[in-house]
Amino acid sequence: MNDIFVDEKSTGPLLSVAVFEAAKGAVVLLAGLSVVALIHHGGQHVVERLVAHLHLNPAKDNPAIFLKLVHDLANVRLWMLAAGAGAYALVRFIEAYGLWHGKRWAKWFAALSGAMYLPFELREIVSSHSGLAVAALLINGLVVALMVHELRRPKTSSE
């Protein structure tokens, strides 16, 4: 039976993707929590130093969101973006859990969500010629290829 909810044996590469997805969720969650913690402790100055230390462009979307959030706590739109970051982290954790436990639905989700980012990463490479954009494309492409391979792999009698 080809049920998307059936547990399958997780392979080493599948476990690696699960850890990678959990790490992405953790980074976003920690960044958001750090900003909230900094709000009450002179956050504007600390966030500006952090952005400068990490050599992030404050005009880009992610650092700018955190800088604006610390600067304007009453801005509902920014709080909504922060909530979106929390939701993103939750989705990554759920995906990681599913991949870790060999859930077929998680393989489908990882393949589709990874493939969704590929056109944006290609556009970023064309416009910026950034090494980081190339790395993101390669990693995401590898994840998508691995998930497609896992989904096409015939089940063994033990699965």
Protein Blocks (a to p, Z undefined) as FASTA:
>chain_A
ZZfkbccdddfklmmmmmmmmmmmmmmmmmmmmmmmmmmnoplmmmmmmmmmnopafkbm
klmmmmmmmmmmmlmklmmmmmmmmmmmmmmmmmmmmmmnopaklmmmmmmmmmmmmmmm
mmmmmmnopaklmmmmmmmmmmmmmmmmmmmpccdfkZZ
